[in-house]
């Protein structure tokens, strides 16, 4: 039975957690200011703790501004204050400026999602990407307009996407590389980063990227693929058209989908997979699905990251999709008529690879 002291400790911990949620936007914007002003970098580069005066000189901010930021950052345990009222980075602060995953997640939140997230309830009630109005009220989904995002937003979007995909790509190819692949289809190929790695894995192969016309244009402009363009076919398609079916003349050995199904509602994902199944059946092809699953992450921090990222889909991407749980993804695969042959996880930062036939 819990003692009164234990009960009081639990209540105090819950109260502190509640306040951290209530003031989360304040802490976040203080960290944004501390990063952009160079305050965190100055603390990270210093071998000793720095005073308010020293930080003001290094950042060109007023003592008032530095004091406001340091009060918030110390209270939120991003920095630490010693007995001489001088500051140094905490382990949390070190993660914020030295850890690449934290950096791309932070910039994705700041530069892509922060303003659109205030439309969360509207997005959830209407099933539309209500946050897109922060960029352009006429946009229905974000994907045709990635090229139209402000420079900082576009850079943060692609950095987030590439970081969480790249390590998983190579790990997945290490699993698939023993298969004889002469022609593969990359559905939702984006800028072609997986295709580039796959063409190197199977030097005699050719690829076909199936995506929106706007994404195919970005892929064709990708300088990293300049020497490979003659090995890449393309098929423009809008999968939201329930009758859309990619017409591919070559015999396909592998159909690849990475972080693609999570861009659609459950019903849309089933519809797409049924059409993919038809293509696979015609060719005897393997279907490989790579997804980060909210319930199959390495730790609580990763689980929180994946769960929170679903609001990007709600507010910006399309209004009706999310990162799936393993049960949800298995259900979608089952309903489409595909059969799971094997599951490999964790792949890369936190993905699961479903190989289906």
Residue, then its C-alpha position, 0 to 999 in steps of 0.5 A: x500500500x502506498x504511504x502518504x509520503x509516496x503519494x505526495x511525491x507522486x503528486x509533486x512529480x505529476x504536477x511538475x510534468x503538468x507544468x512542463x506541458x503547460x509551458x512547453x511552447x515557452x521552453x521550445x521558443x526559448x531554446x529556438x532563440x538560444x540556438x539561433x542567437x548562438x547562446x547554446x553554441x557558446x556554452x558548448x564551446x566553452x571549457x568553463x561556465x559562462x556568466x551573464x555578462x560573458x554570454x551577452x558579449x558572445x551573443x550580442x544580446x542584452x543582459x536582460x535577454x540573456x537572463x530571460x533565456x537562462x532562467x527558462x533554460x535552467x528551469x527546464x534543465x537545458x543548462x545548469x547554473x553553478x554557485x557563482x551564477x555561471x552557466x554550462x550545458x546540461x546533458x539535455x543541452x548537449x543533445x540539443x546541439x550535438x545530437x543529429x537526430x535531436x537536431x533534425x527533429x527540433x528543426x522539423x518541429x520549429x521550421x515546418x510544423x510549429x505554426x500549423x500545429x495550432x490548427x490541430x483540433x480543426x484538422x482532427x475534426x475535419x480530416x483535412x490538413x488544416x495547418x497548410x493554410x499557414x503556407x497557402x490556403x489553396x494547398x490540399x496536401x503538402x507533397x505536391x508543394x514541397x518545392x514551394x515551401x520556404x527555403x528553411x522549411x524545405x531544408x528542414x523537411x528533407x533533413x528530417x525525411x532523409x535522416x530517418x530513412x537513410x540508415x534504414x535503407x542500407x540495413x534493408x538492402x543488406x537483407x534484400x541484396x541476396x535476391x536476384x533483382x534486375x528491375x525494381x519499382x520504388x513507389x513514393x521514391x521522392x528524390x531517389x535516395x533509396x533508388x541510388x543505393x539500390x542501383x549500387x547494390x544491384x549493379x546490373x539492375x534498372x529502377x522505376x520510380x512511381x510518384x507524383x509528377x512534382x516529385x519525379x521532377x525533383x528526382x530528375x533534378x537531383x545532382x546525386x543521380x546525374x550519372x544514374x538517370x539512364x537507369x531510372x524509368x518513371x511513372x507519374x501517378x496520383x494514388x488518391x485516384x482509386x482507379x490509378x494503376x502504374x503501367x510498367x512494361x518490364x518484368x518487376x522483381x521487387x516493389x519497394x515502399x518506404x514510409x509511403x503507406x503512412x501518408x494515407x488513411x487506412x482505407x486508402x492504404x488498403x486500396x493502394x496495396x491491393x493495386x500493388x498486389x496485382x502488380x506483384x502477382x503479374x510479375x511474381x515480385x516481392x513487396x518490401x514495406x518499410x515503416x516506423x511503427x509506434x509500438x516497436x521502438x527501442x525506447x520511450x524517447x523514440x516512441x514519443x517521437x513517432x507518436x508526436x510526428x503523426x500530428x504532422x500528417x494530421x495538420x500538414x500532410x493530408x489530414x487523415x493518416x498517421x504512423x501505424x502500430x504493428x497491429x494496424x499495419x498487419x491488418x492493412x497488409x492482410x486486408x490487401x491480400x498480401x502475405x507477410x513472409x518475414x519481419x525484420x526489426x529494428x532497422x536503422x533508427x527505428x523502422x520495421x521491414x515487412x517482406x511480403x508475397 
